Amino acid sequence: MVRLQPYTDADFWLTESLETDAEVMRELGGPIERARLPEKHRRRISEPWYFKIVDPTGAAVGTIGVWETRHGAELLHETGWMVLPAHQGRGIASAALALLVARVRAEPRFPSIHAFPPVTNTPSNALCRKFGFVLLGTTDFVYSGRTLPCNHWSLATPQAPAATTRRYVA
């Protein structure tokens, strides 16, 4: 069983391992420049809802989180996840997302969470479907300075008003 633990300053290596790995970053435009790593790391430390994914042995194998972001004129709570290549295909991202969704549903400040996987990222889009996210449409989304064609998924929590899941095509 996986666990979510707060992402800390000691987890820089995890961001470096994920963000510079060609396989992990294949759908996100390729590995990012090492010079951008400290900025990403600082943002993750500052997010109270950013976690490392820990496997049953206690090893950190990925990251997952929820953070505030602007998409057009809307302020949203975005989610995203990454798993180290050696641990992919074992249900780790699915287990981590289940834990995160349960935490989000218990927190009234999140009316919904949104995910923006690239349209070609079959595993991440499948996870969105599995957890009941609603596909709102496709949109261009910027990740690390790269504009990517992405699906926009939304998962309303029980506290969410219906307006948070309106559909659009960008």
DSSP file (Angstrom, degrees, kcal/mol; ACC not computed):
  #  RESIDUE AA STRUCTURE BP1 BP2  ACC     N-H-->O    O-->H-N    N-H-->O    O-->H-N    TCO  KAPPA ALPHA  PHI   PSI    X-CA   Y-CA   Z-CA
    1    1 A M              0   0    0      0, 0.0     2,-0.2     0, 0.0    91,-0.0   0.000 360.0 360.0 360.0 133.5    0.0    0.0    0.0
    2    2 A V        -     0   0    0     53,-0.1     2,-0.3    90,-0.1    53,-0.2  -0.486 360.0-157.5 -85.7 159.8    1.3    3.4   -0.9
    3    3 A R  E     -A   54   0A   0     51,-2.3    51,-2.9    -2,-0.2     2,-0.5  -0.921  13.6-129.5-130.4 158.0    1.3    6.4    1.4
    4    4 A L  E     +A   53   0A   0     -2,-0.3    49,-0.2    49,-0.2    59,-0.0  -0.948  27.8 179.5-107.9 128.6    1.4   10.2    0.8
    5    5 A Q  E     -A   52   0A   0     47,-2.2    47,-3.0    -2,-0.5     3,-0.1  -0.949  39.1 -88.3-125.1 148.5    4.0   12.1    2.8
    6    6 A P  E     -A   51   0A   0      0, 0.0     2,-0.4     0, 0.0    45,-0.2  -0.233  42.4-116.9 -55.0 139.4    4.6   15.9    2.7
    7    7 A Y        -     0   0    0     43,-2.0     2,-0.2    40,-0.2    43,-0.1  -0.660  44.3-176.1 -75.7 130.8    7.1   16.9    0.1
    8    8 A T    >   -     0   0    0     -2,-0.4     3,-2.0    -3,-0.1    37,-0.1  -0.682  43.7 -91.9-126.1 176.8   10.1   18.4    1.9
    9    9 A D  G >  S+     0   0    0      1,-0.3     3,-1.2    -2,-0.2    36,-0.0   0.821 121.2  64.0 -58.6 -31.8   13.4   20.1    1.2
   10   10 A A  G 3  S+     0   0    0      1,-0.2     3,-0.5     2,-0.1    -1,-0.3   0.568  89.0  71.8 -69.7  -7.5   15.1   16.7    1.3
   11   11 A D  G X>  +     0   0    0     -3,-2.0     4,-1.5     1,-0.2     3,-1.0   0.239  57.8 108.5 -96.0  13.7   13.1   15.6   -1.7
   12   12 A F  H <> S+     0   0    0     -3,-1.2     4,-2.7     1,-0.3     5,-0.2   0.905  75.2  60.5 -53.5 -41.3   14.9   17.8   -4.3
   13   13 A W  H 3> S+     0   0    0     -3,-0.5     4,-2.8     1,-0.2    -1,-0.3   0.841 101.2  54.1 -56.2 -34.1   16.5   14.6   -5.7
   14   14 A L  H <> S+     0   0    0     -3,-1.0     4,-2.5     2,-0.2     5,-0.2   0.925 108.8  46.3 -69.2 -45.0   13.0   13.3   -6.5
   15   15 A T  H  X S+     0   0    0     -4,-1.5     4,-2.9     2,-0.2     5,-0.3   0.927 114.7  49.0 -60.7 -43.8   12.0   16.4   -8.5
   16   16 A E  H  X S+     0   0    0     -4,-2.7     4,-1.4     1,-0.2    -2,-0.2   0.926 111.9  48.1 -61.2 -45.3   15.4   16.1  -10.3
   17   17 A S  H  < S+     0   0    0     -4,-2.8     4,-0.3    -5,-0.2    -1,-0.2   0.895 119.4  38.7 -63.7 -40.5   14.9   12.4  -11.0
   18   18 A L  H >< S+     0   0    0     -4,-2.5     3,-1.1     1,-0.2    -2,-0.2   0.957 117.5  45.0 -74.6 -52.5   11.4   12.9  -12.3
   19   19 A E  H 3< S+     0   0    0     -4,-2.9    13,-2.4     1,-0.3    -2,-0.2   0.658 116.7  44.6 -74.0 -17.2   11.7   16.1  -14.2
   20   20 A T  T 3< S+     0   0    0     -4,-1.4     2,-0.5    -5,-0.3    -1,-0.3   0.387  87.5 106.0-105.8   3.1   15.0   15.3  -16.0
   21   21 A D    <>  -     0   0    0     -3,-1.1     4,-2.3    -4,-0.3     5,-0.1  -0.723  62.8-148.2 -86.8 125.9   14.0   11.7  -17.0
   22   22 A A  T  4 S+     0   0    0     -2,-0.5     4,-0.4     1,-0.2    -1,-0.1   0.863  96.8  48.3 -61.3 -38.0   13.2   11.4  -20.7
   23   23 A E  T >4 S+     0   0    0      2,-0.2     3,-0.9     1,-0.2     4,-0.3   0.935 113.2  45.7 -70.8 -46.1   10.5    8.6  -20.1
   24   24 A V  T 34 S+     0   0    0      1,-0.2     3,-0.4     2,-0.1    -2,-0.2   0.899 120.8  40.2 -61.2 -40.5    8.7   10.5  -17.3
   25   25 A M  T ><>S+     0   0    0     -4,-2.3     5,-2.8     1,-0.2     3,-1.1   0.341  82.4 106.5 -94.2   5.8    8.7   13.7  -19.3
   26   26 A R  G X 5S+     0   0    0     -3,-0.9     3,-0.8    -4,-0.4    -1,-0.2   0.896  86.7  40.1 -52.5 -46.7    8.0   12.2  -22.7
   27   27 A E  G 3 5S+     0   0    0     -3,-0.4    -1,-0.3    -4,-0.3    93,-0.2   0.583 111.3  60.0 -80.6 -10.1    4.4   13.5  -22.8
   28   28 A L  G < 5S-     0   0    0     -3,-1.1    -1,-0.2    -4,-0.1    -2,-0.2   0.081 128.1 -84.3-108.0  22.8    5.4   16.9  -21.2
   29   29 A G  T < 5S-     0   0    0     -3,-0.8    -3,-0.2    -4,-0.1    -2,-0.1   0.544  79.0 -70.7  92.2   7.6    7.8   18.0  -23.9
   30   30 A G  S   <S-     0   0    0     -5,-2.8    -9,-0.1    -8,-0.1    -8,-0.1  -0.220  83.2 -25.6  97.2 171.3   10.9   16.2  -22.7
   31   31 A P        -     0   0    0      0, 0.0   -11,-0.2     0, 0.0     2,-0.2  -0.168  66.9-122.7 -55.8 145.6   13.2   16.7  -19.7
   32   32 A I        -     0   0    0    -13,-2.4     2,-0.2     1,-0.1     5,-0.1  -0.485  34.5 -87.5 -86.9 163.6   13.3   20.2  -18.3
   33   33 A E    >   -     0   0    0     -2,-0.2     3,-2.1     1,-0.1     4,-0.4  -0.469  31.5-127.4 -69.2 138.5   16.5   22.2  -18.0
   34   34 A R  G >  S+     0   0    0      1,-0.3     3,-1.2     2,-0.2    -1,-0.1   0.788 107.0  68.5 -57.4 -28.3   18.3   21.6  -14.7
   35   35 A A  G 3  S+     0   0    0      1,-0.3     4,-0.3     2,-0.2    -1,-0.3   0.737  96.3  54.6 -64.5 -21.5   18.4   25.4  -14.1
   36   36 A R  G <> S+     0   0    0     -3,-2.1     4,-1.9     1,-0.2    -1,-0.3   0.602  86.1  85.1 -86.1 -12.2   14.6   25.2  -13.6
   37   37 A L  H <> S+     0   0    0     -3,-1.2     4,-2.9    -4,-0.4     5,-0.2   0.903  83.7  53.5 -61.3 -46.2   14.7   22.5  -10.9
   38   38 A P  H  > S+     0   0    0      0, 0.0     4,-2.5     0, 0.0    -1,-0.2   0.894 109.6  49.9 -58.8 -38.1   15.3   24.8   -7.9
   39   39 A E  H  > S+     0   0    0     -4,-0.3     4,-2.2     2,-0.2    -2,-0.2   0.934 112.7  46.1 -63.8 -46.6   12.2   26.9   -8.8
   40   40 A K  H  X S+     0   0    0     -4,-1.9     4,-2.3     1,-0.2    -1,-0.2   0.921 113.0  50.9 -60.8 -44.4   10.0   23.8   -9.1
   41   41 A H  H  X S+     0   0    0     -4,-2.9     4,-2.4     1,-0.2    -2,-0.2   0.924 109.2  49.7 -60.7 -46.7   11.4   22.5   -5.9
   42   42 A R  H  X S+     0   0    0     -4,-2.5     4,-1.9    -5,-0.2    -1,-0.2   0.912 110.9  50.2 -60.3 -43.4   10.7   25.7   -4.0
   43   43 A R  H  X S+     0   0    0     -4,-2.2     4,-0.8     1,-0.2    -1,-0.2   0.912 110.6  49.5 -61.7 -41.9    7.1   25.8   -5.3
   44   44 A R  H >< S+     0   0    0     -4,-2.3     3,-0.7     1,-0.2     6,-0.2   0.896 109.5  50.9 -66.5 -39.6    6.5   22.2   -4.2
   45   45 A I  H 3< S+     0   0    0     -4,-2.4    -1,-0.2     1,-0.2    -2,-0.2   0.885 109.3  52.2 -62.6 -37.4    7.9   22.9   -0.7
   46   46 A S  H 3< S+     0   0    0     -4,-1.9    -1,-0.2    -5,-0.2    -2,-0.2   0.641  90.7  89.3 -76.9 -13.7    5.6   25.9   -0.4
   47   47 A E    X<  -     0   0    0     -4,-0.8     3,-1.3    -3,-0.7   -40,-0.2  -0.752  61.9-159.7 -88.0 117.2    2.5   23.9   -1.4
   48   48 A P  T 3  S+     0   0    0      0, 0.0    -1,-0.1     0, 0.0    19,-0.1   0.706  92.6  52.9 -68.1 -16.4    0.8   22.3    1.7
   49   49 A W  T 3  S+     0   0    0     17,-0.4    17,-1.9   -43,-0.1     2,-0.5  -0.051  82.8 107.0-108.9  31.0   -1.0   19.9   -0.6
   50   50 A Y  E <   + B   0  65A   0     -3,-1.3   -43,-2.0    15,-0.3     2,-0.3  -0.948  48.3 178.5-111.0 129.2    2.1   18.6   -2.5
   51   51 A F  E     -AB   6  64A   0     13,-3.3    13,-2.2    -2,-0.5     2,-0.4  -0.875  30.4-129.4-129.9 155.1    3.2   15.1   -1.5
   52   52 A K  E     -AB   5  63A   0    -47,-3.0   -47,-2.2    -2,-0.3     2,-0.5  -0.833  31.2-126.0 -95.0 146.5    5.8   12.4   -2.3
   53   53 A I  E     -AB   4  62A   0      9,-3.0     8,-3.3    -2,-0.4     9,-0.9  -0.833  26.5-162.4 -93.3 125.2    4.4    9.0   -3.0
   54   54 A V  E     -AB   3  60A   0    -51,-2.9   -51,-2.3    -2,-0.5     6,-0.2  -0.929   6.8-142.2-114.8 130.6    6.0    6.4   -0.8
   55   55 A D    >   -     0   0    0      4,-2.8     3,-2.3    -2,-0.5   -53,-0.1  -0.241  39.3 -87.5 -82.9 176.8    5.8    2.7   -1.5
   56   56 A P  T 3  S+     0   0    0      0, 0.0    -1,-0.1     0, 0.0   -54,-0.1   0.738 127.5  57.7 -59.3 -22.7    5.4   -0.1    1.1
   57   57 A T  T 3  S-     0   0    0      2,-0.1     3,-0.1     1,-0.0    -3,-0.0   0.582 120.1-108.0 -82.5  -8.2    9.2   -0.3    1.6
   58   58 A G  S <  S+     0   0    0     -3,-2.3     2,-0.3     1,-0.3   -56,-0.0   0.437  74.3 138.4  95.8   0.6    9.3    3.4    2.6
   59   59 A A        -     0   0    0      1,-0.1    -4,-2.8    -5,-0.0     2,-0.4  -0.609  57.9-120.5 -82.5 138.3   11.0    4.5   -0.7
   60   60 A A  E     +B   54   0A   0     -2,-0.3    -6,-0.3    -6,-0.2     3,-0.1  -0.655  38.1 167.7 -74.6 127.0    9.8    7.7   -2.4
   61   61 A V  E     -     0   0A   0     -8,-3.3    23,-3.1    -2,-0.4     2,-0.3   0.384  55.8 -23.1-124.7   0.1    8.6    6.7   -5.9
   62   62 A G  E     -BC  53  83A   0     -9,-0.9    -9,-3.0    21,-0.3     2,-0.3  -0.986  59.0-101.9 176.2-173.2    6.8    9.7   -7.2
   63   63 A T  E     +BC  52  82A   0     19,-2.3    19,-2.3    -2,-0.3     2,-0.3  -0.945  25.1 171.6-136.1 156.1    4.9   12.9   -6.5
   64   64 A I  E     +BC  51  81A   0    -13,-2.2   -13,-3.3    -2,-0.3     2,-0.3  -0.965  15.2 143.6-157.8 150.9    1.3   14.0   -6.5
   65   65 A G  E     -BC  50  80A   0     15,-1.5    15,-1.2    -2,-0.3     2,-0.4  -0.994  39.6-118.1-172.4 178.5   -0.4   17.2   -5.3
   66   66 A V  E     + C   0  79A   0    -17,-1.9   -17,-0.4    -2,-0.3     2,-0.3  -0.998  35.3 165.7-133.4 132.9   -3.0   19.9   -5.6
   67   67 A W  E     - C   0  78A   0     11,-2.2    11,-3.1    -2,-0.4     2,-0.3  -0.969  39.2-100.0-145.5 159.1   -2.1   23.5   -6.1
   68   68 A E  E     + C   0  77A   0     -2,-0.3     2,-0.3     9,-0.2     9,-0.2  -0.630  47.6 165.0 -81.5 136.9   -3.8   26.7   -7.1
   69   69 A T  E     - C   0  76A   0      7,-2.7     7,-3.4    -2,-0.3     2,-0.5  -0.978  34.8-120.0-147.5 157.9   -3.4   27.8  -10.7
   70   70 A R  E     - C   0  75A   0     -2,-0.3     2,-0.5     5,-0.2     5,-0.2  -0.878  22.3-177.9-101.1 131.8   -4.9   30.2  -13.1
   71   71 A H  E >   - C   0  74A   0      3,-2.9     3,-1.9    -2,-0.5     2,-0.3  -0.924  68.8 -49.1-128.4 105.4   -6.4   28.8  -16.3
   72   72 A G  T 3  S-     0   0    0     -2,-0.5     0, 0.0     1,-0.3     0, 0.0  -0.548 122.5 -23.8  64.4-128.3   -7.7   31.7  -18.4
   73   73 A A  T 3  S+     0   0    0     -2,-0.3     2,-0.3    -3,-0.1    -1,-0.3   0.515 120.8  95.8 -90.1  -5.9   -9.7   33.9  -16.1
   74   74 A E  E <   -C   71   0A   0     -3,-1.9    -3,-2.9     1,-0.0     2,-0.6  -0.661  65.6-142.9 -94.0 140.8  -10.5   31.1  -13.7
   75   75 A L  E     +C   70   0A   0     -2,-0.3     2,-0.3    -5,-0.2    -5,-0.2  -0.901  35.7 176.0 -94.9 120.9   -8.6   30.3  -10.5
   76   76 A L  E     -C   69   0A   0     -7,-3.4    -7,-2.7    -2,-0.6     2,-0.7  -0.772  37.9-121.0-124.0 163.8   -8.6   26.4  -10.2
   77   77 A H  E     -C   68   0A   0     35,-0.3    37,-2.7    -2,-0.3     2,-0.3  -0.947  38.8-162.6-104.2 111.1   -7.1   23.7   -8.0
   78   78 A E  E     -Cd  67 114A   0    -11,-3.1   -11,-2.2    -2,-0.7     2,-0.3  -0.667   7.1-162.3 -96.2 147.9   -5.0   21.6  -10.3
   79   79 A T  E     +C   66   0A   0     35,-3.0    37,-0.5    -2,-0.3     2,-0.3  -0.934  14.8 161.6-124.5 154.0   -3.7   18.1   -9.6
   80   80 A G  E     -C   65   0A   0    -15,-1.2   -15,-1.5    -2,-0.3     2,-0.3  -0.974  13.5-162.3-163.2 161.2   -0.9   16.2  -11.2
   81   81 A W  E     -C   64   0A   0     -2,-0.3     2,-0.3   -17,-0.2   -17,-0.2  -0.984   5.0-170.6-149.6 154.4    1.3   13.2  -10.5
   82   82 A M  E     -C   63   0A   0    -19,-2.3   -19,-2.3    -2,-0.3     2,-0.4  -0.987   5.9-163.7-146.0 143.0    4.5   11.5  -11.7
   83   83 A V  E     -C   62   0A   0     -2,-0.3   -21,-0.3   -21,-0.2     5,-0.1  -0.991  32.0-105.1-129.4 137.3    6.0    8.1  -10.9
   84   84 A L    >   -     0   0    0    -23,-3.1     3,-2.3    -2,-0.4     4,-0.5  -0.301  35.6-115.4 -57.6 142.0    9.6    7.1  -11.4
   85   85 A P  G >  S+     0   0    0      0, 0.0     3,-1.2     0, 0.0    -1,-0.1   0.826 112.8  59.7 -52.3 -39.1    9.9    4.7  -14.4
   86   86 A A  G 3  S+     0   0    0      1,-0.2    -2,-0.1     3,-0.0   -25,-0.0   0.668 111.8  41.8 -65.3 -14.6   11.1    1.7  -12.4
   87   87 A H  G X  S+     0   0    0     -3,-2.3     3,-0.7   -26,-0.2     5,-0.4   0.355  88.7 113.4-114.7   3.0    7.8    1.9  -10.5
   88   88 A Q  T <   +     0   0    0     -3,-1.2    -4,-0.0    -4,-0.5     0, 0.0  -0.375  68.0  34.1 -74.7 155.7    5.3    2.6  -13.3
   89   89 A G  T 3  S+     0   0    0     -2,-0.1    -1,-0.2     1,-0.0    -3,-0.0   0.605  90.9  97.5  79.5  12.1    2.7    0.1  -14.4
   90   90 A R  S <  S-     0   0    0     -3,-0.7    -2,-0.1     0, 0.0    -1,-0.0   0.278 101.5-102.0-114.2   8.1    2.2   -1.2  -10.8
   91   91 A G  S  > S+     0   0    0      3,-0.0     4,-2.4     4,-0.0     5,-0.2   0.593  83.5 128.3  83.2   9.9   -0.9    0.8   -9.8
   92   92 A I  H  > S+     0   0    0     -5,-0.4     4,-2.6     2,-0.2     5,-0.2   0.928  72.7  46.8 -67.7 -45.7    1.1    3.3   -7.8
   93   93 A A  H  > S+     0   0    0      1,-0.2     4,-2.6     2,-0.2    -1,-0.2   0.901 113.4  50.6 -62.9 -39.5   -0.3    6.4   -9.4
   94   94 A S  H  > S+     0   0    0      2,-0.2     4,-2.2     1,-0.2    -2,-0.2   0.925 111.8  46.3 -63.7 -45.7   -3.8    5.0   -9.1
   95   95 A A  H  X S+     0   0    0     -4,-2.4     4,-1.9     2,-0.2    -2,-0.2   0.899 114.0  48.8 -64.1 -40.8   -3.4    4.2   -5.4
   96   96 A A  H  X S+     0   0    0     -4,-2.6     4,-2.5     1,-0.2    -2,-0.2   0.906 110.6  50.1 -66.4 -41.5   -1.9    7.7   -4.8
   97   97 A L  H  X S+     0   0    0     -4,-2.6     4,-2.9     1,-0.2     5,-0.2   0.881 107.6  54.4 -65.5 -37.0   -4.7    9.4   -6.7
   98   98 A A  H  X S+     0   0    0     -4,-2.2     4,-2.0     2,-0.2    -1,-0.2   0.924 110.6  46.2 -60.6 -43.6   -7.3    7.5   -4.6
   99   99 A L  H  X S+     0   0    0     -4,-1.9     4,-1.9     2,-0.2    -2,-0.2   0.913 114.1  48.0 -64.6 -43.0   -5.6    8.7   -1.4
  100  100 A L  H  X S+     0   0    0     -4,-2.5     4,-2.8     2,-0.2    -2,-0.2   0.927 110.4  50.4 -65.4 -44.9   -5.4   12.3   -2.7
  101  101 A V  H  X S+     0   0    0     -4,-2.9     4,-2.6     1,-0.2    -1,-0.2   0.903 109.1  52.5 -60.9 -41.2   -9.1   12.3   -3.9
  102  102 A A  H  X S+     0   0    0     -4,-2.0     4,-1.0    -5,-0.2    -1,-0.2   0.909 111.6  46.4 -61.5 -41.5  -10.2   11.0   -0.5
  103  103 A R  H  < S+     0   0    0     -4,-1.9     3,-0.4     2,-0.2     4,-0.3   0.915 112.5  50.0 -66.1 -43.0   -8.3   13.9    1.3
  104  104 A V  H >< S+     0   0    0     -4,-2.8     3,-1.6     1,-0.2     6,-0.3   0.907 107.3  53.8 -63.3 -42.1   -9.7   16.5   -1.1
  105  105 A R  H 3< S+     0   0    0     -4,-2.6    -1,-0.2     1,-0.3    -2,-0.2   0.763 106.8  53.0 -65.3 -23.5  -13.2   15.3   -0.6
  106  106 A A  T 3< S+     0   0    0     -4,-1.0    -1,-0.3    -3,-0.4    -2,-0.2   0.482  97.5  76.9 -86.9  -3.4  -12.7   15.7    3.1
  107  107 A E    X   -     0   0    0     -3,-1.6     3,-1.8    -4,-0.3    -1,-0.1  -0.909  65.5-160.4-114.0 106.2  -11.6   19.3    2.7
  108  108 A P  T 3  S+     0   0    0      0, 0.0    -1,-0.1     0, 0.0    49,-0.1   0.676  82.3  74.9 -61.7 -18.2  -14.4   21.8    2.0
  109  109 A R  T 3  S+     0   0    0      1,-0.1     3,-0.1     2,-0.1    -5,-0.0   0.639  83.5  74.3 -72.7  -9.5  -12.1   24.4    0.5
  110  110 A F    <   +     0   0    0     -3,-1.8    49,-0.3    -6,-0.3    -1,-0.1  -0.840  52.4 174.8-104.3  98.1  -11.7   22.4   -2.7
  111  111 A P  S    S-     0   0    0      0, 0.0    46,-2.1     0, 0.0     2,-0.3   0.807  75.2 -18.2 -69.3 -26.7  -15.0   22.7   -4.8
  112  112 A S  E     - E   0 156A   0     44,-0.3     2,-0.4    -3,-0.1   -35,-0.3  -0.973  60.0-133.1-165.4 163.2  -13.3   20.7   -7.5
  113  113 A I  E     - E   0 155A   0     42,-2.0    42,-3.0    -2,-0.3     2,-0.4  -0.962  19.8-152.8-125.3 150.4   -9.9   19.6   -8.7
  114  114 A H  E     -dE  78 154A   0    -37,-2.7   -35,-3.0    -2,-0.4     2,-0.4  -0.928   5.3-163.7-124.6 143.6   -8.7   19.8  -12.3
  115  115 A A  E     - E   0 153A   0     38,-1.8    38,-2.8    -2,-0.4   -35,-0.1  -0.968   5.3-167.1-126.6 145.3   -6.2   17.8  -14.3
  116  116 A F        +     0   0    0    -37,-0.5    36,-0.2    -2,-0.4     3,-0.1  -0.487  17.7 169.6-129.7  61.5   -4.6   18.7  -17.6
  117  117 A P        -     0   0    0      0, 0.0    34,-2.7     0, 0.0    -2,-0.1  -0.501  46.4 -97.1 -72.5 143.9   -2.8   15.6  -19.0
  118  118 A P  B >   -F  150   0A   0      0, 0.0     3,-2.2     0, 0.0    32,-0.3  -0.254  34.1-114.3 -54.2 147.4   -1.6   15.9  -22.6
  119  119 A V  T 3  S+     0   0    0     30,-2.3    31,-0.1     1,-0.3     6,-0.0   0.776 117.0  53.0 -58.1 -25.9   -4.1   14.4  -25.0
  120  120 A T  T 3  S+     0   0    0     29,-0.4     2,-1.7   -93,-0.2    -1,-0.3   0.494  80.0 100.1 -88.3  -4.2   -1.5   11.7  -25.9
  121  121 A N    <>  +     0   0    0     -3,-2.2     4,-2.3     1,-0.2     5,-0.3  -0.589  48.7 176.8 -86.1  82.3   -0.9   10.6  -22.3
  122  122 A T  H  > S+     0   0    0     -2,-1.7     4,-2.3     1,-0.2    -1,-0.2   0.886  72.9  51.0 -56.0 -47.5   -3.1    7.5  -22.3
  123  123 A P  H  > S+     0   0    0      0, 0.0     4,-1.9     0, 0.0    -1,-0.2   0.921 113.1  44.4 -61.9 -43.0   -2.3    6.4  -18.7
  124  124 A S  H  > S+     0   0    0      2,-0.2     4,-2.0     1,-0.2    -2,-0.2   0.893 113.8  49.7 -69.8 -38.2   -3.1    9.7  -17.1
  125  125 A N  H  X S+     0   0    0     -4,-2.3     4,-2.1     1,-0.2    -1,-0.2   0.887 109.5  53.0 -65.2 -37.1   -6.2   10.3  -19.1
  126  126 A A  H  X S+     0   0    0     -4,-2.3     4,-2.7    -5,-0.3    -2,-0.2   0.884 106.9  52.3 -64.7 -38.1   -7.3    6.7  -18.1
  127  127 A L  H  X S+     0   0    0     -4,-1.9     4,-2.0     2,-0.2     6,-0.2   0.910 107.0  52.4 -63.9 -41.2   -6.8    7.6  -14.4
  128  128 A C  H  <>S+     0   0    0     -4,-2.0     5,-2.5     1,-0.2    -2,-0.2   0.939 112.3  45.4 -59.2 -46.3   -8.9   10.7  -14.8
  129  129 A R  H ><5S+     0   0    0     -4,-2.1     3,-1.6     1,-0.2    -2,-0.2   0.929 110.2  54.6 -61.2 -46.1  -11.7    8.5  -16.3
  130  130 A K  H 3<5S+     0   0    0     -4,-2.7    -1,-0.2     1,-0.3    -2,-0.2   0.849 109.3  47.3 -57.4 -37.9  -11.3    5.9  -13.6
  131  131 A F  T 3<5S-     0   0    0     -4,-2.0    -1,-0.3    -5,-0.1    -2,-0.2   0.321 120.7-103.7 -93.1   8.7  -11.8    8.4  -10.8
  132  132 A G  T < 5 +     0   0    0     -3,-1.6    24,-0.3     1,-0.2    -3,-0.2   0.652  61.3 160.2  84.1  15.0  -14.8   10.0  -12.3
  133  133 A F      < -     0   0    0     -5,-2.5     2,-0.5    -6,-0.2    22,-0.3  -0.428  37.7-128.6 -63.7 147.0  -13.3   13.2  -13.6
  134  134 A V  E     -G  154   0A   0     20,-3.5    20,-2.1    -2,-0.1     2,-0.7  -0.870  14.5-126.2-100.4 130.0  -15.5   14.8  -16.3
  135  135 A L  E     -G  153   0A   0     -2,-0.5    18,-0.2    18,-0.2     3,-0.1  -0.672  27.3-179.2 -77.8 115.0  -13.8   15.7  -19.6
  136  136 A L  E     -     0   0A   0     16,-3.3    32,-2.2    -2,-0.7     2,-0.3   0.698  52.3 -82.3 -87.8 -21.7  -14.5   19.4  -20.1
  137  137 A G  E     -G  152   0A   0     15,-0.9    15,-3.2    30,-0.1     2,-0.3  -0.947  51.3 -62.7 150.4-169.5  -12.7   19.7  -23.4
  138  138 A T  E     +G  151   0A   0     -2,-0.3    32,-1.7    13,-0.2     2,-0.3  -0.862  49.6 166.8-112.9 152.2   -9.3   20.2  -24.9
  139  139 A T  E     -G  150   0A   0     11,-2.8    11,-3.2    -2,-0.3     2,-0.4  -0.985  41.8 -99.4-155.6 156.4   -7.1   23.2  -24.4
  140  140 A D  E     -G  149   0A   0     -2,-0.3     2,-0.4     9,-0.2     7,-0.1  -0.721  45.0-172.8 -78.9 134.5   -3.6   24.4  -24.8
  141  141 A F  E     -G  148   0A   0      7,-2.7     7,-3.1    -2,-0.4     2,-0.6  -0.989  19.1-132.2-134.0 139.5   -1.8   24.2  -21.5
  142  142 A V  E     +G  147   0A   0     -2,-0.4     2,-0.5     5,-0.2     5,-0.2  -0.815  23.7 177.0 -97.6 123.9    1.6   25.5  -20.5
  143  143 A Y  E >  S-G  146   0A   0      3,-3.0     3,-1.9    -2,-0.6    -2,-0.0  -0.985  74.8 -20.4-125.1 119.8    3.9   23.2  -18.6
  144  144 A S  T 3  S-     0   0    0     -2,-0.5    -1,-0.1     1,-0.3     3,-0.1   0.875 130.0 -48.4  50.0  43.7    7.4   24.5  -17.8
  145  145 A G  T 3  S+     0   0    0      1,-0.2     2,-0.5     0, 0.0    -1,-0.3   0.497 116.4 115.5  80.7   3.4    7.2   27.0  -20.5
  146  146 A R  E <   - G   0 143A   0     -3,-1.9    -3,-3.0  -118,-0.1     2,-0.6  -0.911  60.2-139.4-110.1 130.3    6.0   24.5  -23.1
  147  147 A T  E     + G   0 142A   0     -2,-0.5    -5,-0.2    -5,-0.2    -7,-0.1  -0.787  28.9 179.3 -90.3 123.7    2.5   24.8  -24.7
  148  148 A L  E     - G   0 141A   0     -7,-3.1    -7,-2.7    -2,-0.6     2,-0.6  -0.943  35.6-114.4-125.5 142.9    0.9   21.4  -25.0
  149  149 A P  E     + G   0 140A   0      0, 0.0   -30,-2.3     0, 0.0   -29,-0.4  -0.688  52.0 175.9 -74.4 118.5   -2.5   20.2  -26.3
  150  150 A C  E     -FG 118 139A   0    -11,-3.2   -11,-2.8    -2,-0.6     2,-0.4  -0.871  35.2-119.2-127.3 154.7   -4.2   18.8  -23.1
  151  151 A N  E     - G   0 138A   0    -34,-2.7     2,-0.7    -2,-0.3   -13,-0.2  -0.742  27.0-139.9 -84.8 141.9   -7.4   17.4  -22.0
  152  152 A H  E     - G   0 137A   0    -15,-3.2   -16,-3.3    -2,-0.4   -15,-0.9  -0.923  25.3-178.6-107.8 111.4   -9.1   19.4  -19.3
  153  153 A W  E     -EG 115 135A   0    -38,-2.8   -38,-1.8    -2,-0.7     2,-0.4  -0.824   6.9-165.5-108.7 146.8  -10.7   17.1  -16.7
  154  154 A S  E     -EG 114 134A   0    -20,-2.1   -20,-3.5    -2,-0.3     2,-0.5  -0.999   8.6-164.9-135.3 136.9  -12.6   18.2  -13.6
  155  155 A L  E     -E  113   0A   0    -42,-3.0   -42,-2.0    -2,-0.4     2,-0.2  -0.962  15.6-150.6-120.9 112.8  -13.6   16.3  -10.5
  156  156 A A  E     -E  112   0A   0     -2,-0.5   -44,-0.3   -24,-0.3   -51,-0.0  -0.581   9.4-141.6 -79.8 142.2  -16.3   17.9   -8.4
  157  157 A T    >   -     0   0    0    -46,-2.1     3,-2.4    -2,-0.2   -52,-0.1  -0.558  34.6 -95.9 -94.0 167.8  -16.3   17.2   -4.7
  158  158 A P  T 3  S+     0   0    0      0, 0.0    -1,-0.1     0, 0.0   -53,-0.1   0.774 126.2  53.3 -56.5 -25.8  -19.6   16.8   -2.7
  159  159 A Q  T 3  S+     0   0    0    -49,-0.3   -47,-0.1   -54,-0.1    -3,-0.0   0.533  86.7 115.5 -83.8  -5.3  -19.5   20.5   -1.7
  160  160 A A    <   -     0   0    0     -3,-2.4     2,-0.1   -49,-0.2    -4,-0.1  -0.408  64.2-130.0 -76.5 135.6  -19.1   21.7   -5.3
  161  161 A P    >   -     0   0    0      0, 0.0     3,-1.8     0, 0.0     4,-0.2  -0.497  29.4-111.5 -72.4 153.3  -21.8   23.8   -7.0
  162  162 A A  G >  S+     0   0    0      1,-0.3     3,-1.8     2,-0.2    -2,-0.1   0.781 110.3  72.6 -57.5 -29.5  -22.8   22.5  -10.5
  163  163 A A  G >  S+     0   0    0      1,-0.3     3,-1.3     2,-0.1    -1,-0.3   0.710  81.7  71.6 -62.7 -20.5  -21.2   25.4  -12.2
  164  164 A T  G <  S+     0   0    0     -3,-1.8    -1,-0.3     1,-0.3    -2,-0.2   0.598  97.7  49.5 -74.4  -7.7  -17.7   24.1  -11.5
  165  165 A T  G <  S+     0   0    0     -3,-1.8    -1,-0.3    -4,-0.2    -2,-0.1   0.060  76.1 142.8-117.1  25.7  -18.1   21.3  -14.1
  166  166 A R    <   -     0   0    0     -3,-1.3     2,-0.2     1,-0.1    -3,-0.0  -0.356  48.2-122.3 -65.9 148.8  -19.4   23.3  -17.1
  167  167 A R        +     0   0    0      2,-0.0     2,-0.3   -32,-0.0   -30,-0.1  -0.613  36.6 162.7 -92.4 150.4  -18.1   22.1  -20.4
  168  168 A Y        -     0   0    0    -32,-2.2     2,-0.4    -2,-0.2   -30,-0.1  -0.973  30.1-138.3-154.8 164.2  -16.2   24.2  -22.9
  169  169 A V              0   0    0     -2,-0.3   -30,-0.1   -32,-0.2   -32,-0.1  -0.993 360.0 360.0-128.0 123.3  -14.0   23.7  -25.9
  170  170 A A              0   0    0    -32,-1.7   -30,-0.1    -2,-0.4   -31,-0.1   0.427 360.0 360.0 -94.9 360.0  -10.9   25.9  -26.2
